[in-house]
Amino acid sequence: MSAEAADREAATSSRPCTPPQTSWFEFLLEEALLEQHLQKASPDPPPVQLIVQFLEQASKPSVNEQNQVQPPPDNKRNRILKLLALKVAAHLKWDLDVLEKSLSVPVLNMLLNELLCISKVPPGTKHVDVDLSSLPPTTAMAILLYNRWAIRTIVQSSFPVKQVKPGPPQLNVMNQMQQEKELTENILKVLKEQAADSILVLERALKLNKDLYVHTIRTLDLLAMEPGMVNGETENSTAGLKISAEEIQCQVCYDLGAIYFQQGSTNAAVHENAKEKFFKTKELIAKNGSSSLHFTIDEERLAGYCQACGVLTSSSDDASQQATPYSQIHSCMKSGNYQDLVKIFLEDNLTLSLPVQFRQSVLRELFQKAQQGNDALDEVCFKVCVCNTVCDVLQGRIIDIQFCQLFLKPNKEKIDFLLEVCSRSINLENASEVLKRKMAAFLKNLCLGLEDLQLVFMISSHELFIKLLKDDERKLLIDQMRKRSPRINLCTKPVTSFYDIPASASVNIGQLEHQLILSVDPWRIRQILIELHGMTSERQFWTISNKWEVPNVYGNVILGIKDNLTRDLVYILMAKGLHCCAIKDFVHAKQLFAACLELVTEFSPKLRQVMLNEMLLLDIYTHEAGAGVSGERPPSDLISRVRGYLEMRVPDIPLRQVIAEECVAFLLNWRENEYLTMQVPLPLVQTNPYVKEPLVLTTILSLFVKLHNVREDIVNDIAAEHISIWPSSIPNLQSVDFEAVAVTVKELVSYALTINANNHFWLIIQADIYFATNQYSAALHYYLQAGAVCSDFFNKMVPPDVYTDQVIKRMIKCCSLLNCHTQVAILCQFLREVDYKTAFKALQEQNSHDAMDSYYEYIWDVTILEYLTYLHHKRGETDKRQIAIKAIGQTELNASNPEEVLQLAAQRRKKKFLQAMAKLYF
């Protein structure tokens, strides 16, 4: 420490803080202003900033007659200012979390030194030599506060600090910042030299086992105005703010755990001490709660510390710890008593005493053990995961993707256990309606996700299911499940009106199939099919093109048509019509739909209604792309048809959710708000999910996302369905409360995902929110989850409207900021145009936090692999170069291969890479 700094510290920390002995008008005036300020609802500046102002004024150096700089004088004014600073800290209850966030290290050092002075700690005394039990309560507490701050500051200084972007250079500001930086470094140096003493002081404090007191404004008043009471009431056992012994132990254990954790990377014994302290902290929180008047512990950070320390594998077996669920779980994990472990989790689903982070850490521990070859743990993992999932459902959290993975192959035993957990996790007699609705929605979505009707029947016939769902809801669900069965037969009447055109066998089957794929003329399509069926009756011609897709809700009905020719014709006409609609070829789409409508009218009222619904959606698209662009209102008959669709109650009609969503968006776009909010029959809104869901979860959400995006730059835009229906600008931008908008978006998405955790559009919005708030690991989690739920955990291709270029680029940025540079290079291949510049730049980084060369098997772009080979050769990394060469040498990546082979190789690597990423971030 420099001589000047040492003088300054001596002047500010060693000087007695003795209040003046006279009646002071100046002191009373300052105190009255302070009291008035602290009583304001929202004082300006905030109270903590007053500490800075008071101490800066009190520590200003003086200049003598010879223009020489002198230390701050120990006069009445400066003593008053320091006392006022202490009173502000007392008003804040000496909360170190608050003080550390707002005060610099030098200012807080000065404040706590003044507290030591006024608490009668002799200057120059080493705290480690003082017997805390013999000191007055306020004096002992002042020493604890100082030493707690000392080790917290040491720990905080070890964390990386985000550099603030400098503004225009100003010499005086730069000089001031440099002086503060040097002073901070000097203080840190002293604190680190005294760290061992501070730790010893706090360890002794854990043995005090008695309540302490910290100075309040009242006790500071007594010190200032009644000097004779300094050794009286201000030092007795009832003065000041009482801090219980258990509160002190909890905070001291947490702070000691943090400093031990920092030191434990090179010392195993210290690491064990950290685990012991964090375990004790958890016990105290479980007993007394995480908050008090004096402190608040960040339970998420504590859970992270515990996970990193491996608290679950701790060797402590004290009988006194067996009373808490944490110690019981610890004991079960250690002894392998997994049956009791599941029982504890099941019982906690009612009491909810275990934090969600702790539950997740136990499950991760079990997964790790299972992956190490212990197959017997697979069932335990499933049971703990089910307990966690049901707990998440009841508390309104999103269902974890791990549950979806473990439930890919459900069976009777899994369903039985799931129903047992659900039944034992909710007390129907005392449960609120909100809890009942959450559980009912979970069971209903579970049924909709199952393909085996026998398993569905197990759930739908269970006592809990019958009590939670009303008769109408159960009937609707069962009907929906029956419609998914492939055994439905609709066509009982042969269609003869198509056979009046004679068939010609002048061309072979291959040529006719090629013409069938290319044609958009419905009459030509019909003639080709007649000719094909005249040549062979063994082919299903609706399967010849993988581009012909119809929604599953329609496919099951169409494929149930008995007549092969009719089935092929209906399927192909609808598939081609939907494709033309998607590419905005509305003329051909209308011709194809009209022909399909004429065809199905003759034999299937159900498919006739389906085609009428699709033609309504086509007319909406046609108007919005045509006359609607110029602001022309739609014809009244179109609005009437839209309303009619929303009010339609025809039973057993397959419905596509997108039609209802577009109908609601259409009415909102053309200001039919009164109808949507007042005229839609209430029973319809409550029971028809295709009206309720887009109206409450989708359209309103898109409005708030649009408001959010108006202010933000394009880098942090959030994607949402139907966002284009809202105006692109707001005339009076100042009238929008953007903080409220941001909160609303987050709450809407969270609520939406509790209703349907597998909606990939909502998962993308959640990911975009985390991306915009710089939470890149969480953003990757939800981007991957969105892809997983719509691709059967990446066993199928992720739809391109889910993993757009924008989503991929954001995933790339997340990986880059997490220093996972090999992942960046691999994701660059997912873009429509491979981003070689970003990929090469990422591969040049040598400080990568991902698996690096073990990811090379997921690279299919030969150019990137060749660059890797060159890079490793240049660095002399022979082993890694051989791995890259081996990857290039795979025959399926040969550039001479057919395009289909190359695409298949890319798809296989995409699947494996995304599954590996999912296991990493889920």
N, C-alpha and C positions, 0 to 999 in steps of 0.2 A: 504494500500500500504506500502511495506517495506521501511525502511529509504534509503537503497541503490537505490531502484527503484525511490523513490521520488526525490533523488538527481539527478539521471540520467535525469528524466523528467524535473526537474527545469533547468538543464544544457542545455537541448536541445530545450525546448519550451518557456522559459521565456527570454532567452538572446536576445538582439537586434541583428538583422541581418544587421549590418552596413558594407557596402563594403569598402575596403581599399582606400586610397586617392592617391596612387602613380601609376605610369605606371608599369604594372606587366608583365614581360615576361612569367612567369609561367601561369598566367591567360589567356593570349592570346594563348599560346600553347594548353592548355586544351580546350579552346573554339573552336579553329580551328579543333581539333580532333573531338570534339562533333558535330560540324556542318557537317564535312565530313561524320561522321557516320550516322547522321540522314537523309542525302540526298541519302544514298544507297537504292536500290530497296528492298533488303531483308537483312537488317543489322544483324550482328551476333556479340554479342548477341542482342536480340530485344531491342528497345529503353527503354521499361519499366524496363528492368533489369538493365539499367544504373543507375536508381534511387537508386536501392538497393546498387549497388557498391559505388556510390558517398556518400550516407548517412552512410553506414557501415564504410567507411574510415573516414568520418567526426566525427563519434561518438565513435571512438576508445579511450578508457581511456589512460592516460599517467602515467608514473612512475617517481617519483622524485628521488633525490639522496639517500634518505633513503629507497628506494624500496617500497614506499607507493603508492597505486593506487589512482590516482587523476581523477576528471571528465575531459572530453575532453577539451583541451585548446581552448580559443576563439582567435585563431590566423588567419593570412591571409589565410593559406592553407585551413583550415576547412571552413572558410566563402566562399571561392571560390567553394569548393566541394558542399556546400549546394546550392549555387546559380546555379551551373550546374544541380543539381537534379531538382530544380524548373524549369529550362529551358527545361528539358526533359518533365516534366509534361505539360508545356505550349505547347510544340510541339504536345502532345497528346490531346490538347484542354481541359484539365482538365476533361476528360470523366471518371466519377466515375466507370462506368461499366468496362472499360478497366483496370483502376487502381486497383479496388477491386479484379478482377480475378487474378492478377499477384503479388500483394503486400500483405504482411502480415499486420495484424492490427497494430503492433508496428511501422513498416516502414511507413505506410500510416498516422498514427498519427503524426509521426515526420515530414513528408512532409507537412501536412496541418498546423501544428504549425509554421513551417518555413514560409509558405505562409501568415499566420496571422501576423508574425513578419515583413516581408518585406512589407506587406500592411498597416503597421502603426496602427495595433490594439494594444492599450496599454497593456502590460503584466499584468496579474492578473485581468483584467477587466471582469466582468460578461457580457456575450453577451446580456442577457435579459435586462440589464440596459441601453443598447445603443440604441439611436434613429437611425434606419437605414436610414431614409430619409435625415438625416443631414450629413451622411458620404459621402466621395468620392465614386464614383461608384465601383472602384476596391476593396476598403475596405469593402463595403457592400457585394460585391459578395464573397469575401474571407470568411466572416462570414457565409453566406448562404451555401457555399460549406462545411465548417467544420460541421455545424449543420445538413445538409442533410446526410453527411457521418456518423455522430454520430447515428442518428435514423436508418439508413440503416444497420449499423453494429449491432445494438441491434436486429433488425428484423432477420438479417441473423444468428445471434447466437442462435436464437430459433429453427432453422431448424435442423433436424438430419443430422449428418455428417458421411459419409461412412469412416470407419476406413481403413487406408492404411496398407497393409500387410507389417510388418516389415522385413527388411533384416537381414543379420548377425549383431549381436550386436557389436557396436563400442562405447566405453565409452565416447569419446569426442563428438561424434554426439548426443548420448543420453543426455548428459549434456546440450548441446546447445539447443536441442529440449525442454527439461524440462524448461530451462530458458525462452525460447520464450513463452512456454505455460503459465508460471507464469506471465510473463509480459503482455500477452494478457488478462489474467483473471483480472489483476489489472486495465488495461485500461478499460475493459468492465464494471467493477464495478463502476468506476468513471463516465463513459458514462451513465450508468443506473441511477445513482444518479442525474445526470444533465438532464435526459430525459425530464422532465417537462419543464425546461428552453428552451431546444432545440425546443420542439414542439411550445412553445409560440413565439420563434424567427421566426419560419417558418410561423406560422399563421399571424404574423404581416407583413411578407414579401409578403403575398398574397394581402395586402392592399396598397402596394407601387405603383403599376400600372405605373411603369416607367422602361425604359431599363437600364440594368447594363452592366458593362464591367469586363472582367477577364484578368489577366496579360498574355501577349504574350512574346515571346523571345525578341521582340523589346523593350517593356516597361521594361523588366528586364535588358536589356542592358543599358537603360537610367539610371536606378537606380544604376547600377554598375559603369558606366563610367562618369556620370554627376551628382554628388550628389546635385548640386544646383537645378536640375530639379525635385527633389523629390516632391516638393509641386507645381510644375508647370504642364508641359504637362502630366506627368505620373499620375496625379490625376484629370485631367479635364475630361469633358464628352465625349471626342472623343478618348481617349487613350485605347488601348487594343482591345480584341475581343468582339464585341457587342453581347449581349444576350438580345433578345426582351422580353418585359414584359410577353407576352403570353407564350413564351417558359419557362420562369421561373415559371409562374403559373402552367403550365401543369406538370412540373417535381416535383414541391413542393407539388401539390395536390396528385400526385401518391405516393410520399414518405410518406406524412402524412396519406394517406389512408392505406398504409401498416402497419404503426405503430398503427393506430387506430384499424385496423383489428386484430392485435396481441393482443391488450388489450381488444377488444370488447367481448371476450368469457365470461367475468364475469361482463360486464358493458354494459347494453343495450344502454345507451345514447352515449357511445363511438362508439358502433357498428353503430348507425345511422350516426355519423360523418364520419365513414369509407365509408358508402354508398354514402353520399353526395360528398365526395372527389373523389371517383372513377367515379361517374356520371359526375362531372365537368371535370375530365380527359378525359372521352369519348367525351364530347362535344368539348373540345379543339382539340383533335386529329381529329375529324370529320371536324373541321374547318381548321386546319393547317397541318394535316398529322402527322405521328408518329415519324418522324426523323428530326433532325436539325444538325447544326454544333456541338452542345454542348452535345446532349444526344440522346438516342434511347430508346423508351419504348417497352417492350415486350408485344405485344397486346394479345398473347395467355394467358400469365399470368394475364393480366388485365381482360380478359374475364372470367378467372377462379375466380378471386377476385369478379367480378361483380355477377357472378352466386352464389357464396357462400354468398355474402352479401344480395342477393335478391334485386338487384337494380330495378328489374321490379315491385316490390311492394312498391317502395319508395313513401313517402307521398308528395314529392315536386310537386308543381303545378305552379311554376313561369311562367308567361306569356312569359318571355324571352326565356324559354326552348322550347317553342312550335315550334320554327323554325327548330329544328333538328329532323331527323327520330327517334332517340332514345327516345326523350321526347314524340313524338307523339305516338309511340308504347307503351310507359309506360302509357300514358293517356288512350289509348284504352284498355289496359289490366285491368287498374283500374276500368274503367267505364263499361266494358263488351261490348264495341263497336267493335265486332269482324269483322263486315263487312268492316269497315274502316281499321282494322288491315290487313286483306287479301289484300285490295287495296294497302296499303303501300308496302307490300312484293312484290306484282305484279309489281308495278312501279319500285321498286328497282332492279328487274331482268334486267332492261335496264341500270340503273345508276350504280349498283354494289357498293353502298356506305356502305352497312352493312357488317361487317366481318362475315365469315362463322360461327365462334364460337358463335357470338351473335344470328344469325339466329337459330342455333341449341339449344341455351339456351331458346329462346322463345318457340320453339316447345316442348322442355322437360317440360316447365312450363305448357303448354296447356295439354299435356298428363297427367301430374300429376293431374290437375283439373278434367280432364275427368274421370280418374280412381277413383276419390273421389265421383263419382255418378252423375256428370253433363253430361248426355247423349247428350245434345244439342251441346256439344263441339266436338263430334266425326267428324262431317262434317267440322268444323273449322280446326281440326287437319289434316284432309285429305287435305284441300285446302292449308294450310301453308306448309305441307310436299311436295305437288306437286310443289309449288313455289320454295322451297329449292332444290328439285330434279332437276328441269329444270336449275336452277342456277348452280348446281354442274355439270350437263352435259356440259353446255356451257363453264365452266371454267376447264374442263378436270378432275374433281374429280370423285371418285367412287360413284355409286348410293348407298344410305343408305338402309340398310335392312328394315327400317321402311316403306319405300315406297313399298317394295315388300309385306310386311305384309298387309298394307292398300289396296293393289291392288289384294289381293287373290280372291276377289269376285267383279270383275269389272261390271259396269252397264253403261247404256247410259248416265246418268247424270255425272258420274265420267269421262267418255271418253270426253264428251262435255267440261267439265271444263279443263281437261288436254290439249285439243287442243287449248282452248282459251289462257291458260298460255303460251304454246309453241309459238303461233302466236304473242302474245304481248311481248315476251321476245327476239325477234330477228327482226332486221330491215333488210329485205332481200336486200334492195337497197344498204345499206352501209356495210353489214356484210362481213367479210372475208370468203374465201373458207374453211378455217379451221373450223370456227364456223358453216358454213352450213353443212359440213360433220359430225360434232359432232351431230347436231340436227337430220340429216337424219339417222345416225346410231342408235340413240335413238328410233326414231319412228319405224324403221325397226325391231329392237330387241323387241320392245313393241308388234308389230304385231305377231312376231314369238312366243311370250309367251302367246297369247290369244287363247282360244279354241273356242269361239263363233265367227263364221265367220261373223255374222252381225256386231259385234263390230269391227272386222278387216276391214270390208267394210267402216265403219264410218271413220276410220283413212285413209285408202287408197284412199278414194274419197275426202278427205279434200284438200282445196286449197294449204295449206302449204306443205302437203305431195307430191302433184303433182309437185309443183315448186322445191322441194328439190331433188327428186329422178328422175333419167332419165327413159325413157320409158322401156329400157331393164331391169333396176333394178326393176321397179315396176312389170313387167311381170314375172321376175324370182321369186319375192317374192310371187305373187299371185299363181303361179304354185306350189310353195312349200306349200302354205296353202291348196290348193285344194288336194294335195296328202295326207294330213293328215286327210281328211274327211273319215269316215267309210263307205260311200256309194259307194265306188269304187268297180266295178265288173269286174274282168279280165277274168275269165275262161268261155269261151263260147263253148269250144270243150271238150267233155268227153274223158277221158283217158281210153283206153281199154286194153293197153298192160300189165296192172297189174293184170288182172282178169283171167289169164290163169292157176293159181295155185288153185286147189280146196280147199275150206274152210272146216274145221273140227270143229264140235260143241262138241267135246269130253271133253272139259274142261270148267269150268264156267268163267264168265266174270272177277271176282276178280283175279283168277290165271293168266288169259291172261294179265290183266293190270299190274300185278306184273312183268311178263316176259317182257312186253313192256318197263317198266321203266329200267330194268337191261340190256337189249340187246343193243349191238352196231353194230350188223350185219344188214346192210340195207335190205337185202332180208328177213331175219327173221322178222324185224320190219314190212315190207310190208305184210307178210303173217298173222301176228298177227292182224293187223288192218283190213284185209279182213275178218278174222273170227269174230272180234268184231262187225264190221258193219253188218255182216250177222245175228248176234244175236239181235241187237237193232239199230235203226236209230235215237234214241232220244239223244244220248250222244255226247258230243264234247270231243274226247279223247286227244286232244292236251292240255287240261286243267288238266289232272289227276296228274301232278307233278309240284310243284312250282319251281323246279330247271330248267324247260325248259323255257328259255328266249331267245327271239330274239329282236334285236333293233326295236324301234318303227317305224323307217323309212321303215323297211321290214314288220313288223307285220300288218300294215294297208293294204298292198298289198296282203299278203298271206291270211288274213282273209276275203278278198273280193272274194276269189275263191268260186264259187257256189257249186261245188261238194264236199260234206262233206268228203268223203274218201280222195280225192286228197288234200284237205285243211289240214286234219290231218297229212297226210304223209309228205307233203312239210314242214309243221311247225316243226314236230318232227325230221325229218332228219336234217334240218338246226340247230335246237336248240342243238341236240346231237353233231353235228359237231363242233359248236362253243364251246361247253363245253369241248370236247376232245382237241380242239386247245388251250383253256385256261390252261388245265392241261398238255400241251405239249405231248399229245398222238397223234402225227401227222399222224401215220399210219391209225388209225381208222378214224381220221378226214377226211383224203383224201378219204377213201372209202365212207363215208357218203355224202361228198360233191359231189363226182362223181355220186353217185346214184341220188342225188337231181338234179344235172345238167341234167342228162339223162331224168329225169321226166319232168322238166319244159320246156325243149327244145321243147317238142311236142305241147305246147299250149301258152307259154308266153315269147316272146322275152325280155320283161322287166326283168322277174325273171331269165332268162338265163344269162343276163349281170350281174345281181346281183351275181349269183353263180360264174361266171368267175372272178369277182372282189374279192370274198371271197377266191377262190382258189389261186389267185395271192398273197393275204396276207398270206395264209397258206404256199405257196412256199417260201416266204421271211422268215417266222419264221423257216421253216425247214432248210434252208441254214444257217441262223445265228446260229442255235443251233447245226448244224452238221459241214459241211466243213468250214463254216465261222469262227469257233472257232480257227482253226489252221492257219487262214490267207489266205485260198484258195479263189481266186476271184470267184464270181458267174458266171455261164454260161452266154454267151452273149444274149441268147434268153430271160433269166430272166430280164436282164437289159433293153432289148427292150420292154418287156411287162410292166415293171414299167414306162418307158417313155411314152408308149402308154396310160397307165391309166391316167397319169398326163395331157396328151394332149386330152383326150377323151372329146367329146362334144355331146354325144348322149343325146337327150332331154328326160325329164321325167324319168330318171333312179334314183332310190333312192340311195344315197351315204352315206357311213359312213365316218366321218371325220378321224377316226383312220387309215383308209387305206391310205388316202393321206399323213397323217403325217408319217406313217411307210415307205411309198415310198420315201418321201423326206429324211428321216433319213437314209434309205438304200443307196440312191445315195450319200449322204454326207459321209457315213461310208466308201464307196468304192471309194472315191475321184472323184466323178462325178460332181465336183463343177462347171466346165466350162459349163456343160449342164444346171445346175440350174440357173446360173447367166447370161448366154448369149443366150442359145438356146430355153428356154421355151418361147413360144409366149407371147409378152407383153400383148395383150388383155386377154389372159388366166389368167395371174398373177393378172391383175387388176379386173377381173370380177368373177373368180372362187374362192370363199372363202376357198375351201378345198385345194387349192394350196397356195394362198396368206397367209392364217392364219398360217399354220404350218411352212411355210418357214420363215416368218418375225416374228411371235409372239412366237412360241414354240421352234424351233430348235436352233435359235440364242440365245434365252434366256437360254436354257440348257447349251450352251457352256460357257457363262459367269458365270452361277451358278457353273459349274465344275471348272472354274478358281478360283472362290471365295473359293470353298471347298478345293482346293489343299493346301492353306496356313493354313486355320482354322483347329482347332481340331474338332473331331467328334461331340463334344457337341454342336457346333454352325453350323453344316452342314445345308445347305438349300436343300430341296427336289425339284426335277423338273422332268418332263417327258423327256424321251429319254436321260437322263444324261449318261446312260451306253454306248452310242455310241462313247464317247470321251475317249482319252487315260487316264489312271489312274494316270500318273505322267508327270511332265514337266522336261526335261533335264536341262534347264537353268532357274531356278526359279527366279534368280535375275533380269532377263530381263522383268518380268511382273510388271506393275504398278498396285498394288493391290488396291490402293485407287481409281484409275480410274475404275477398275473392279467393286468395290463395288457401286460406283456412277452409273455405267452403269446398273447394275442389278436392282437398285432401280428405275431408270428412265424407263427401259424396262417394269418392272412389272406395274408401274403406267400407262404407255401408254397402255399396254395390257388390263388393267382393264377398261380403258375408252372405249375400243372397245367392250369388253364383261365383264361386271361387275359380271356375274354369273358363270364364269369359276372357278370351285372349286380348280383346280390345281394351278391357278395363285393366288387365295386367300390364299392357303396354303403357297406359296412362300412368299407372302407379310407378312403373320404371322411369318414365319421363320426369315425373315429379322428383324422384330421388336423384336423377341425373341433373336436373336444374338446380338442386340444392347441394350438389357436390358430394353426394353419398354414393360413390361409384360402385362399391361392392354390392350394396343393396340394389342399385339399378341393374347390375348384371344379373342378380338373382331373379328379378322379375322379368327381364328380357328373356332369360332362359326358360323361366316357368311359362311364359306366354307361348314360346315355341313348343314346349313339351306337351302342353295340354291339347294343342291342335294337331299333333303329329304322333300321338300314341308313344310319347316319350322318345321322339325322334326316330321311331321305327318307320315312319312315313315321312315324306318330304314336307317341310314347313311351308305353308302357303306363302306365295310371294307378297300378298297384301299384309302379312304379319311381319315377316322379315324383309321390310323395304330397305332400300339403300340407306335411308336416313337412320333406321334402327341399327343396321350393321355398322355404320360410321360411329354411332354413339357407343356401341359395344366396343369398337376399336379404341375410342378415346378413353373409355373406362379402363380397359386393359392397360393402355399406355400409362395412365396416371397411377395405376396400381403397380407399375414396373413389371408387368407381365408381357414382355416384348415379343416372345415367340408366339404367344396367343394373338398378338396384334398382326403378325405376319400371316398367320393362318387365316384370320378373319378377313384380311385384305383380298383373299381369293373368293370370298362370298359375294363381293360386289359384282354388278353387271359387267363393269370394266375393272379388271384387276388393278389395284393401286400399288404398282411396283415401287413407286417412290417412297411411300410410307412403309411398305414391307421391308425394303432394303435398309431404310434408316433405323427401323426397329431392330433388325438383326445385327446391326453394327453395335448396339448397346451390349456391353459386357456385364452390367450389373442388373441381371434379370431375376425376378422373384418367382418365375414359373419353372416348369420341369425342363425347359430348353430342348436338348437334343432328343429327349424321349417323346417329344411332340412331332418329330420329323416324319413319323409314319402317317401323320394326318395331312401332309402337304402333297397335293397332286399337281401343282403347277411346276413344270420342269424348269422354267426360268428361275424361279425362286430357289429350287434345289441346287441348280448349277451355281447360283450366286453364293449359297451356303458353302458349297464345295470350295469355291475360290476363297471365301472369307476365312474358313478354317485352315486352308493351306497357307494363306498369308500370315496367320497368327501362329502357325506351327502346331495347331491342335489336331494331331494325327487321328486320334480315336474318333473325335466328332466328325472329321472329314470322311472317315470310313462309313459312319452311319449315314451321312448324306449321300455318299456314292451308292450305298446299298439301296437307299430309297429310290434313287434315280433308276437303278437297274431293274426295277420291277417291270415285268413284261406288260402289265395292263396299262402302264403309263407311256408306252411306246407311241410316238407321234404318228406312226403308220397305222395304228389301230383304227377301226371304224369309229365314227363319232359316238355311236351308242355305247361302245365299250369304254371310251374315255369318260362319258357322262356317268356310266355306272360306277366307274372307279372313283370319280369325284363324289358321287352321292354316298358311297360306302364310307369314305373318309370323313365327309361332313357328319354323317350319323355318329360315327365313333367319337369324333372330336366334341360334338355338342353333348353327347352323353357323358364324356369325361369332364367337360366343363360343368355340367349339371351336378355331378357328384361332388365337384370341388366347391361350388357356390351354394348348394342347397343345404 
